């Protein structure tokens, strides 16, 4: 065998390995992006339902305007935050989590306040919307969990040597995980004012 053929075969093998490594990282990155889109879709569904919930509450009761205003403002803040799935940072996720947590808190206040209005609790539209919101909150939790499950293999893949060399050259950066908001480990206090 000719001596010049060995280095050529070695270079070809390294090149093929690099291309395969890059392509697999791209596939994993796309899964992370799709998972993030699912998270956003779940939050969008909640935002859409909140508009209908607020209209139902407004139409069914002489309701406390401050509670409805808080929900409407929190919804506006929640829809104003956009995250690029190709550049998910812990800071962006923290800000996203903060505004979504504010919306969740406003919704809890709304639902607690609704307890004072028996005619509203009996309204079929309200009952249906409340049920859909509950289901949507579950979807959000599932989507966030799936996002984290997509981030883990991606981060692991691009950080292991020698693939990390290709990942650094190709510009693949570590993605942030979705973490619970501060204080989520404590049970919320629910108070009824009668």
TORPA-4810 file (N, C-alpha, C, O; in nm, 3 decimals):
<nodes>
NODE_1_0.083_-0.117_0.000_0.000_0.000_0.000_0.089_0.124_0.000_0.193_0.127_0.064_X
NODE_2_0.047_0.222_-0.070_0.126_0.344_-0.082_0.113_0.426_0.046_0.005_0.434_0.105_X
NODE_3_0.224_0.486_0.089_0.230_0.561_0.215_0.140_0.683_0.214_0.084_0.718_0.318_X
NODE_4_0.124_0.747_0.103_0.041_0.868_0.096_-0.108_0.835_0.111_-0.187_0.924_0.142_X
NODE_5_-0.147_0.710_0.089_-0.286_0.669_0.098_-0.336_0.663_0.244_-0.452_0.692_0.270_X
NODE_6_-0.249_0.627_0.336_-0.288_0.617_0.478_-0.332_0.753_0.534_-0.439_0.761_0.593_X
NODE_7_-0.253_0.860_0.519_-0.298_0.990_0.570_-0.427_1.037_0.500_-0.513_1.100_0.563_X
NODE_8_-0.440_1.007_0.373_-0.559_1.046_0.299_-0.684_0.974_0.354_-0.789_1.036_0.372_X
NODE_9_-0.671_0.845_0.382_-0.782_0.769_0.440_-0.814_0.818_0.581_-0.931_0.825_0.620_X
NODE_10_-0.711_0.853_0.656_-0.731_0.904_0.792_-0.805_1.038_0.788_-0.897_1.061_0.867_X
NODE_11_-0.766_1.126_0.698_-0.833_1.256_0.683_-0.978_1.235_0.639_-1.068_1.303_0.689_X
NODE_12_-1.001_1.143_0.548_-1.137_1.114_0.501_-1.223_1.060_0.616_-1.339_1.099_0.629_X
NODE_13_-1.166_0.971_0.698_-1.241_0.915_0.811_-1.277_1.024_0.912_-1.389_1.027_0.964_X
NODE_14_-1.182_1.114_0.941_-1.208_1.223_1.035_-1.314_1.317_0.979_-1.402_1.364_1.052_X
NODE_15_-1.307_1.345_0.851_-1.404_1.433_0.786_-1.545_1.372_0.790_-1.642_1.441_0.821_X
NODE_16_-1.555_1.245_0.760_-1.684_1.175_0.764_-1.739_1.175_0.906_-1.858_1.199_0.927_X
NODE_17_-1.652_1.146_1.004_-1.695_1.148_1.143_-1.744_1.288_1.183_-1.846_1.300_1.251_X
NODE_18_-1.674_1.391_1.142_-1.713_1.529_1.174_-1.847_1.565_1.114_-1.929_1.631_1.178_X
NODE_19_-1.870_1.523_0.991_-1.998_1.551_0.925_-2.112_1.479_0.997_-2.218_1.536_1.020_X
NODE_20_-2.090_1.353_1.032_-2.193_1.276_1.101_-2.222_1.336_1.239_-2.337_1.343_1.282_X
NODE_21_-2.117_1.377_1.308_-2.133_1.439_1.440_-2.214_1.568_1.427_-2.306_1.592_1.505_X
NODE_22_-2.179_1.650_1.331_-2.250_1.775_1.308_-2.397_1.749_1.275_-2.486_1.815_1.329_X
NODE_23_-2.423_1.655_1.187_-2.561_1.625_1.146_-2.645_1.574_1.263_-2.763_1.608_1.275_X
NODE_24_-2.584_1.492_1.348_-2.658_1.442_1.464_-2.687_1.556_1.562_-2.795_1.561_1.621_X
NODE_25_-2.592_1.647_1.580_-2.615_1.763_1.666_-2.727_1.850_1.609_-2.808_1.904_1.685_X
NODE_26_-2.733_1.864_1.478_-2.841_1.940_1.413_-2.976_1.874_1.442_-3.073_1.942_1.475_X
NODE_27_-2.982_1.741_1.430_-3.107_1.669_1.459_-3.151_1.692_1.604_-3.269_1.718_1.628_X
NODE_28_-3.058_1.684_1.698_-3.091_1.705_1.839_-3.134_1.850_1.864_-3.226_1.875_1.943_X
NODE_29_-3.068_1.944_1.798_-3.103_2.085_1.810_-3.244_2.111_1.758_-3.319_2.189_1.816_X
NODE_30_-3.280_2.046_1.649_-3.415_2.059_1.595_-3.519_2.004_1.691_-3.628_2.059_1.703_X
NODE_31_-3.487_1.896_1.759_-3.581_1.840_1.858_-3.603_1.938_1.972_-3.714_1.954_2.022_X
NODE_32_-3.494_2.005_2.013_-3.507_2.107_2.118_-3.597_2.221_2.067_-3.686_2.267_2.139_X
NODE_33_-3.574_2.265_1.944_-3.657_2.372_1.887_-3.803_2.333_1.877_-3.890_2.414_1.908_X
NODE_34_-3.830_2.212_1.836_-3.968_2.166_1.826_-4.031_2.157_1.965_-4.147_2.193_1.983_X
NODE_35_-3.956_2.109_2.061_-4.008_2.099_2.197_-4.040_2.237_2.252_-4.141_2.255_2.321_X
NODE_36_-3.955_2.336_2.221_-3.983_2.471_2.267_-4.109_2.525_2.199_-4.189_2.594_2.262_X
NODE_37_-4.127_2.495_2.073_-4.247_2.538_2.002_-4.372_2.478_2.067_-4.476_2.543_2.073_X
NODE_38_-4.362_2.354_2.115_-4.474_2.292_2.185_-4.504_2.364_2.316_-4.620_2.381_2.353_X
NODE_39_-4.399_2.407_2.387_-4.418_2.484_2.510_-4.492_2.614_2.477_-4.591_2.649_2.543_X
NODE_40_-4.444_2.685_2.376_-4.509_2.811_2.337_-4.652_2.790_2.292_-4.739_2.873_2.320_X
NODE_41_-4.677_2.681_2.222_-4.812_2.650_2.176_-4.906_2.629_2.294_-5.020_2.674_2.292_X
NODE_42_-4.858_2.560_2.396_-4.940_2.537_2.515_-4.970_2.668_2.587_-5.082_2.691_2.632_X
NODE_43_-4.869_2.754_2.598_-4.892_2.884_2.660_-4.987_2.969_2.576_-5.069_3.043_2.630_X
NODE_44_-4.976_2.959_2.445_-5.065_3.036_2.357_-5.209_2.988_2.375_-5.302_3.070_2.376_X
NODE_45_-5.228_2.859_2.388_-5.362_2.804_2.411_-5.419_2.862_2.539_-5.536_2.900_2.544_X
NODE_46_-5.335_2.868_2.644_-5.381_2.925_2.771_-5.419_3.071_2.751_-5.523_3.116_2.800_X
NODE_47_-5.335_3.146_2.682_-5.364_3.288_2.660_-5.495_3.307_2.584_-5.571_3.399_2.615_X
NODE_48_-5.520_3.223_2.486_-5.645_3.231_2.411_-5.765_3.200_2.500_-5.869_3.266_2.490_X
NODE_49_-5.751_3.100_2.585_-5.860_3.064_2.675_-5.887_3.173_2.778_-6.001_3.196_2.817_X
NODE_50_-5.781_3.240_2.823_-5.798_3.343_2.925_-5.886_3.456_2.871_-5.969_3.508_2.945_X
NODE_51_-5.868_3.493_2.746_-5.953_3.596_2.687_-6.100_3.559_2.694_-6.184_3.641_2.729_X
NODE_52_-6.129_3.434_2.662_-6.268_3.386_2.669_-6.318_3.379_2.812_-6.434_3.410_2.840_X
NODE_53_-6.230_3.339_2.903_-6.267_3.330_3.044_-6.301_3.468_3.099_-6.401_3.485_3.169_X
NODE_54_-6.218_3.566_3.068_-6.242_3.703_3.116_-6.375_3.756_3.062_-6.451_3.816_3.137_X
NODE_55_-6.403_3.734_2.934_-6.530_3.780_2.875_-6.649_3.711_2.941_-6.752_3.775_2.965_X
NODE_56_-6.635_3.582_2.971_-6.744_3.509_3.036_-6.768_3.564_3.176_-6.882_3.584_3.217_X
NODE_57_-6.660_3.588_3.248_-6.674_3.641_3.384_-6.734_3.781_3.381_-6.823_3.812_3.460_X
NODE_58_-6.687_3.865_3.290_-6.741_4.000_3.279_-6.890_3.998_3.247_-6.966_4.078_3.300_X
NODE_59_-6.930_3.907_3.161_-7.070_3.900_3.120_-7.161_3.838_3.223_-7.282_3.862_3.219_X
NODE_60_-7.107_3.760_3.314_-7.192_3.685_3.407_-7.204_3.749_3.544_-7.292_3.710_3.621_X
NODE_61_-7.120_3.845_3.578_-7.124_3.900_3.713_-7.076_4.044_3.714_-7.000_4.089_3.628_X
NODE_62_-7.124_4.115_3.814_-7.070_4.248_3.840_-6.941_4.221_3.917_-6.940_4.221_4.041_X
NODE_63_-6.835_4.199_3.844_-6.714_4.142_3.901_-6.616_4.249_3.941_-6.618_4.360_3.890_X
NODE_64_-6.530_4.213_4.035_-6.427_4.306_4.080_-6.331_4.337_3.966_-6.261_4.249_3.916_X
NODE_65_-6.329_4.463_3.926_-6.250_4.503_3.810_-6.100_4.487_3.834_-6.026_4.459_3.740_X
NODE_66_-6.054_4.503_3.957_-5.910_4.494_3.983_-5.858_4.353_3.954_-5.747_4.337_3.904_X
NODE_67_-5.937_4.252_3.985_-5.896_4.114_3.958_-5.888_4.089_3.808_-5.791_4.031_3.759_X
NODE_68_-5.991_4.133_3.736_-5.990_4.115_3.590_-5.878_4.195_3.525_-5.814_4.147_3.431_X
NODE_69_-5.854_4.315_3.574_-5.746_4.398_3.519_-5.611_4.330_3.540_-5.526_4.331_3.451_X
NODE_70_-5.592_4.271_3.658_-5.466_4.202_3.686_-5.445_4.085_3.590_-5.334_4.062_3.542_X
NODE_71_-5.552_4.011_3.562_-5.542_3.898_3.468_-5.510_3.949_3.327_-5.424_3.893_3.259_X
NODE_72_-5.579_4.053_3.284_-5.558_4.107_3.150_-5.415_4.160_3.134_-5.350_4.136_3.033_X
NODE_73_-5.367_4.234_3.236_-5.230_4.287_3.230_-5.126_4.175_3.232_-5.027_4.181_3.159_X
NODE_74_-5.147_4.074_3.315_-5.053_3.962_3.322_-5.051_3.886_3.189_-4.946_3.840_3.145_X
NODE_75_-5.167_3.874_3.126_-5.174_3.807_2.996_-5.096_3.886_2.891_-5.026_3.827_2.809_X
NODE_76_-5.109_4.018_2.894_-5.036_4.102_2.798_-4.885_4.088_2.818_-4.810_4.080_2.720_X
NODE_77_-4.840_4.085_2.942_-4.697_4.067_2.969_-4.650_3.930_2.921_-4.542_3.917_2.862_X
NODE_78_-4.731_3.829_2.947_-4.693_3.692_2.911_-4.679_3.675_2.760_-4.595_3.598_2.714_X
NODE_79_-4.760_3.747_2.683_-4.752_3.733_2.538_-4.643_3.821_2.478_-4.613_3.809_2.359_X
NODE_80_-4.584_3.909_2.559_-4.482_4.000_2.506_-4.342_3.939_2.505_-4.252_3.993_2.441_X
NODE_81_-4.322_3.828_2.573_-4.190_3.765_2.581_-4.178_3.658_2.474_-4.259_3.565_2.468_X
NODE_82_-4.077_3.672_2.390_-4.049_3.570_2.287_-3.907_3.521_2.307_-3.815_3.599_2.333_X
NODE_83_-3.889_3.391_2.293_-3.758_3.329_2.308_-3.724_3.257_2.179_-3.804_3.181_2.125_X
NODE_84_-3.602_3.281_2.131_-3.551_3.211_2.013_-3.503_3.073_2.056_-3.410_3.064_2.136_X
NODE_85_-3.565_2.964_2.007_-3.525_2.831_2.052_-3.381_2.796_2.016_-3.324_2.703_2.075_X
NODE_86_-3.321_2.867_1.922_-3.182_2.840_1.888_-3.085_2.904_1.985_-2.966_2.873_1.984_X
NODE_87_-3.135_2.993_2.070_-3.049_3.063_2.165_-3.119_3.075_2.299_-3.140_3.186_2.349_X
NODE_88_-3.155_2.962_2.358_-3.225_2.961_2.486_-3.122_2.976_2.598_-3.036_2.890_2.617_X
NODE_89_-3.133_3.086_2.671_-3.040_3.110_2.782_-3.115_3.100_2.914_-3.237_3.116_2.917_X
NODE_90_-3.043_3.075_3.022_-3.109_3.071_3.154_-3.178_3.204_3.188_-3.284_3.204_3.252_X
NODE_91_-3.120_3.315_3.145_-3.179_3.445_3.174_-3.312_3.462_3.101_-3.409_3.511_3.158_X
NODE_92_-3.315_3.420_2.973_-3.440_3.430_2.897_-3.548_3.342_2.958_-3.663_3.384_2.971_X
NODE_93_-3.510_3.220_2.997_-3.608_3.130_3.057_-3.657_3.184_3.191_-3.774_3.169_3.224_X
NODE_94_-3.568_3.246_3.268_-3.608_3.304_3.397_-3.710_3.416_3.375_-3.810_3.423_3.447_X
NODE_95_-3.686_3.502_3.277_-3.779_3.611_3.248_-3.912_3.556_3.198_-4.018_3.603_3.239_X
NODE_96_-3.907_3.455_3.109_-4.027_3.391_3.058_-4.105_3.329_3.173_-4.227_3.346_3.183_X
NODE_97_-4.035_3.259_3.260_-4.097_3.194_3.376_-4.160_3.298_3.469_-4.268_3.275_3.524_X
NODE_98_-4.093_3.412_3.485_-4.144_3.517_3.573_-4.278_3.571_3.524_-4.372_3.584_3.602_X
NODE_99_-4.287_3.603_3.395_-4.413_3.659_3.344_-4.522_3.552_3.339_-4.639_3.583_3.363_X
NODE_100_-4.487_3.429_3.308_-4.587_3.322_3.307_-4.635_3.294_3.449_-4.752_3.264_3.471_X
NODE_101_-4.543_3.303_3.546_-4.581_3.285_3.687_-4.675_3.396_3.732_-4.768_3.370_3.809_X
NODE_102_-4.652_3.518_3.685_-4.742_3.628_3.717_-4.882_3.602_3.663_-4.982_3.632_3.729_X
NODE_103_-4.888_3.548_3.544_-5.018_3.514_3.485_-5.085_3.402_3.564_-5.206_3.407_3.589_X
NODE_104_-5.008_3.302_3.602_-5.064_3.192_3.682_-5.119_3.245_3.814_-5.226_3.203_3.859_X
NODE_105_-5.046_3.336_3.877_-5.092_3.395_4.003_-5.220_3.475_3.985_-5.311_3.466_4.068_X
NODE_106_-5.227_3.553_3.878_-5.347_3.631_3.850_-5.466_3.540_3.825_-5.578_3.569_3.868_X
NODE_107_-5.442_3.430_3.754_-5.550_3.333_3.729_-5.599_3.270_3.859_-5.719_3.253_3.878_X
NODE_108_-5.505_3.236_3.948_-5.545_3.178_4.077_-5.631_3.275_4.154_-5.731_3.237_4.214_X
NODE_109_-5.592_3.403_4.154_-5.672_3.504_4.223_-5.812_3.513_4.163_-5.911_3.525_4.234_X
NODE_110_-5.818_3.508_4.031_-5.947_3.514_3.963_-6.035_3.396_4.004_-6.152_3.414_4.037_X
NODE_111_-5.977_3.277_4.002_-6.056_3.158_4.034_-6.098_3.155_4.180_-6.206_3.106_4.212_X
NODE_112_-6.013_3.206_4.270_-6.051_3.213_4.410_-6.164_3.315_4.429_-6.258_3.289_4.504_X
NODE_113_-6.155_3.427_4.362_-6.257_3.531_4.372_-6.391_3.482_4.317_-6.497_3.522_4.366_X
NODE_114_-6.387_3.397_4.216_-6.508_3.343_4.154_-6.591_3.264_4.255_-6.713_3.252_4.240_X
NODE_115_-6.525_3.211_4.357_-6.597_3.132_4.459_-6.712_3.213_4.522_-6.807_3.155_4.573_X
NODE_116_-6.702_3.345_4.520_-6.804_3.431_4.581_-6.927_3.448_4.493_-7.027_3.506_4.536_X
NODE_117_-6.921_3.398_4.371_-7.030_3.421_4.276_-7.093_3.289_4.233_-7.051_3.231_4.133_X
NODE_118_-7.193_3.241_4.308_-7.254_3.111_4.276_-7.316_3.106_4.136_-7.312_3.003_4.070_X
NODE_119_-7.374_3.219_4.091_-7.436_3.218_3.958_-7.330_3.200_3.849_-7.359_3.143_3.743_X
NODE_120_-7.208_3.250_3.874_-7.100_3.234_3.776_-7.047_3.091_3.778_-7.019_3.033_3.673_X
NODE_121_-7.033_3.035_3.897_-6.984_2.897_3.907_-7.078_2.799_3.838_-7.036_2.694_3.790_X
NODE_122_-7.207_2.835_3.832_-7.305_2.747_3.768_-7.314_2.770_3.617_-7.377_2.691_3.546_X
NODE_123_-7.252_2.875_3.566_-7.256_2.908_3.424_-7.179_2.800_3.346_-7.061_2.777_3.371_X
NODE_124_-7.248_2.736_3.251_-7.188_2.625_3.176_-7.064_2.668_3.099_-6.967_2.593_3.092_X
NODE_125_-7.066_2.789_3.040_-6.948_2.838_2.967_-6.829_2.852_3.060_-6.716_2.816_3.025_X
NODE_126_-6.854_2.905_3.179_-6.745_2.921_3.274_-6.690_2.786_3.318_-6.569_2.768_3.324_X
NODE_127_-6.778_2.694_3.347_-6.734_2.560_3.390_-6.648_2.495_3.281_-6.544_2.437_3.310_X
NODE_128_-6.693_2.507_3.157_-6.619_2.448_3.045_-6.482_2.516_3.028_-6.380_2.449_3.009_X
NODE_129_-6.480_2.648_3.035_-6.352_2.720_3.023_-6.258_2.687_3.138_-6.137_2.670_3.117_X
NODE_130_-6.311_2.677_3.258_-6.228_2.644_3.373_-6.167_2.505_3.355_-6.050_2.483_3.387_X
NODE_131_-6.246_2.412_3.303_-6.196_2.277_3.277_-6.088_2.278_3.169_-5.986_2.209_3.181_X
NODE_132_-6.111_2.357_3.063_-6.010_2.366_2.957_-5.881_2.430_3.007_-5.772_2.389_2.967_X
NODE_133_-5.893_2.529_3.094_-5.774_2.592_3.151_-5.696_2.492_3.236_-5.573_2.489_3.230_X
NODE_134_-5.766_2.413_3.313_-5.700_2.311_3.394_-5.625_2.212_3.305_-5.511_2.176_3.332_X
NODE_135_-5.691_2.169_3.198_-5.626_2.078_3.103_-5.506_2.143_3.036_-5.406_2.078_3.009_X
NODE_136_-5.519_2.273_3.007_-5.409_2.346_2.943_-5.290_2.358_3.037_-5.175_2.347_2.994_X
NODE_137_-5.315_2.381_3.165_-5.205_2.387_3.262_-5.131_2.254_3.265_-5.009_2.250_3.277_X
NODE_138_-5.206_2.145_3.254_-5.141_2.013_3.248_-5.059_1.999_3.120_-4.949_1.943_3.122_X
NODE_139_-5.112_2.050_3.008_-5.038_2.045_2.881_-4.909_2.125_2.890_-4.805_2.083_2.838_X
NODE_140_-4.916_2.240_2.957_-4.797_2.323_2.973_-4.691_2.246_3.051_-4.573_2.246_3.014_X
NODE_141_-4.733_2.181_3.159_-4.639_2.104_3.238_-4.576_1.992_3.156_-4.455_1.969_3.163_X
NODE_142_-4.657_1.922_3.078_-4.606_1.814_2.993_-4.510_1.869_2.888_-4.405_1.811_2.864_X
NODE_143_-4.546_1.981_2.826_-4.460_2.040_2.722_-4.327_2.086_2.781_-4.222_2.068_2.718_X
NODE_144_-4.329_2.144_2.900_-4.204_2.187_2.963_-4.117_2.067_2.998_-3.995_2.072_2.982_X
NODE_145_-4.179_1.960_3.045_-4.104_1.838_3.076_-4.042_1.779_2.949_-3.926_1.737_2.951_X
NODE_146_-4.118_1.777_2.841_-4.065_1.725_2.714_-3.953_1.813_2.661_-3.857_1.763_2.601_X
NODE_147_-3.964_1.944_2.681_-3.856_2.035_2.641_-3.728_1.998_2.714_-3.622_1.986_2.652_X
NODE_148_-3.737_1.981_2.845_-3.618_1.944_2.922_-3.563_1.808_2.879_-3.442_1.787_2.877_X
NODE_149_-3.652_1.717_2.843_-3.606_1.586_2.795_-3.536_1.597_2.660_-3.450_1.515_2.628_X
NODE_150_-3.572_1.696_2.581_-3.504_1.718_2.452_-3.371_1.790_2.472_-3.277_1.767_2.396_X
NODE_151_-3.364_1.877_2.571_-3.241_1.952_2.597_-3.130_1.860_2.649_-3.014_1.875_2.612_X
NODE_152_-3.166_1.766_2.735_-3.065_1.680_2.800_-2.978_1.604_2.700_-2.856_1.612_2.711_X
NODE_153_-3.035_1.529_2.604_-2.946_1.458_2.511_-2.866_1.552_2.421_-2.752_1.522_2.385_X
NODE_154_-2.925_1.666_2.386_-2.853_1.764_2.304_-2.731_1.815_2.379_-2.620_1.812_2.327_X
NODE_155_-2.753_1.863_2.503_-2.640_1.914_2.582_-2.536_1.807_2.606_-2.416_1.834_2.595_X
NODE_156_-2.580_1.690_2.637_-2.486_1.579_2.661_-2.404_1.548_2.536_-2.284_1.526_2.543_X
NODE_157_-2.471_1.548_2.423_-2.403_1.513_2.297_-2.296_1.616_2.260_-2.184_1.579_2.225_X
NODE_158_-2.331_1.744_2.268_-2.235_1.846_2.223_-2.124_1.872_2.324_-2.024_1.935_2.290_X
NODE_159_-2.140_1.826_2.448_-2.039_1.854_2.550_-1.937_1.742_2.566_-1.832_1.764_2.627_X
NODE_160_-1.965_1.624_2.514_-1.872_1.511_2.531_-1.758_1.520_2.430_-1.778_1.552_2.313_X
NODE_161_-1.641_1.490_2.479_-1.522_1.488_2.394_-1.522_1.358_2.315_-1.554_1.254_2.373_X
NODE_162_-1.488_1.357_2.192_-1.433_1.459_2.105_-1.539_1.536_2.025_-1.506_1.625_1.947_X
NODE_163_-1.669_1.500_2.046_-1.774_1.569_1.971_-1.779_1.717_2.004_-1.823_1.799_1.922_X
NODE_164_-1.735_1.753_2.124_-1.737_1.893_2.164_-1.650_1.978_2.072_-1.676_2.097_2.054_X
NODE_165_-1.547_1.918_2.014_-1.461_1.991_1.919_-1.542_2.033_1.796_-1.536_2.148_1.753_X
NODE_166_-1.617_1.938_1.741_-1.700_1.968_1.624_-1.811_2.066_1.663_-1.841_2.159_1.588_X
NODE_167_-1.872_2.045_1.780_-1.981_2.133_1.824_-1.932_2.276_1.841_-2.002_2.371_1.804_X
NODE_168_-1.812_2.294_1.896_-1.757_2.429_1.913_-1.730_2.494_1.778_-1.759_2.612_1.758_X
NODE_169_-1.674_2.419_1.688_-1.644_2.472_1.554_-1.773_2.509_1.481_-1.780_2.612_1.414_X
NODE_170_-1.876_2.423_1.494_-2.002_2.445_1.423_-2.094_2.545_1.495_-2.198_2.582_1.442_X
NODE_171_-2.056_2.587_1.615_-2.134_2.688_1.686_-2.253_2.635_1.765_-2.348_2.709_1.789_X
NODE_172_-2.249_2.511_1.806_-2.355_2.456_1.889_-2.328_2.491_2.034_-2.223_2.456_2.089_X
NODE_173_-2.422_2.562_2.096_-2.408_2.603_2.235_-2.502_2.526_2.324_-2.606_2.477_2.279_X
NODE_174_-2.464_2.515_2.449_-2.546_2.446_2.548_-2.679_2.520_2.564_-2.682_2.643_2.564_X
NODE_175_-2.788_2.446_2.576_-2.921_2.503_2.595_-2.957_2.503_2.744_-2.909_2.420_2.820_X
NODE_176_-3.040_2.598_2.782_-3.086_2.607_2.921_-3.205_2.515_2.942_-3.285_2.491_2.851_X
NODE_177_-3.216_2.466_3.064_-3.332_2.386_3.102_-3.441_2.477_3.155_-3.414_2.587_3.205_X
NODE_178_-3.565_2.432_3.143_-3.676_2.502_3.202_-3.677_2.466_3.349_-3.686_2.348_3.383_X
NODE_179_-3.668_2.564_3.437_-3.666_2.539_3.580_-3.789_2.602_3.644_-3.847_2.697_3.591_X
NODE_180_-3.827_2.549_3.758_-3.942_2.605_3.828_-3.907_2.743_3.882_-3.790_2.775_3.906_X
NODE_181_-4.010_2.823_3.899_-3.986_2.956_3.950_-3.957_2.950_4.099_-3.994_2.854_4.167_X
NODE_182_-3.892_3.051_4.149_-3.855_3.056_4.289_-3.979_3.050_4.376_-4.077_3.121_4.350_X
NODE_183_-3.976_2.967_4.478_-4.089_2.952_4.568_-4.190_2.848_4.524_-4.289_2.825_4.592_X
NODE_184_-4.165_2.783_4.410_-4.260_2.683_4.360_-4.262_2.558_4.447_-4.355_2.478_4.440_X
NODE_185_-4.159_2.541_4.529_-4.153_2.424_4.616_-4.242_2.439_4.741_-4.257_2.344_4.817_X
NODE_186_-4.299_2.558_4.761_-4.386_2.582_4.875_-4.532_2.582_4.829_-4.565_2.636_4.723_X
NODE_187_-4.618_2.522_4.909_-4.760_2.517_4.876_-4.819_2.657_4.884_-4.790_2.731_4.978_X
NODE_188_-4.902_2.696_4.786_-4.961_2.830_4.789_-5.067_2.842_4.898_-5.135_2.745_4.931_X
NODE_189_-5.078_2.961_4.953_-5.183_2.988_5.052_-5.308_3.032_4.976_-5.303_3.124_4.894_X
NODE_190_-5.418_2.966_5.004_-5.544_3.003_4.942_-5.634_3.055_5.054_-5.663_2.984_5.150_X
NODE_191_-5.678_3.178_5.038_-5.763_3.239_5.139_-5.895_3.281_5.075_-5.898_3.333_4.964_X
NODE_192_-6.001_3.257_5.148_-6.132_3.298_5.103_-6.180_3.409_5.194_-6.187_3.392_5.315_X
NODE_193_-6.212_3.522_5.135_-6.264_3.636_5.212_-6.415_3.637_5.198_-6.469_3.656_5.089_X
NODE_194_-6.482_3.616_5.308_-6.629_3.617_5.306_-6.681_3.731_5.388_-6.802_3.749_5.399_X
</nodes>
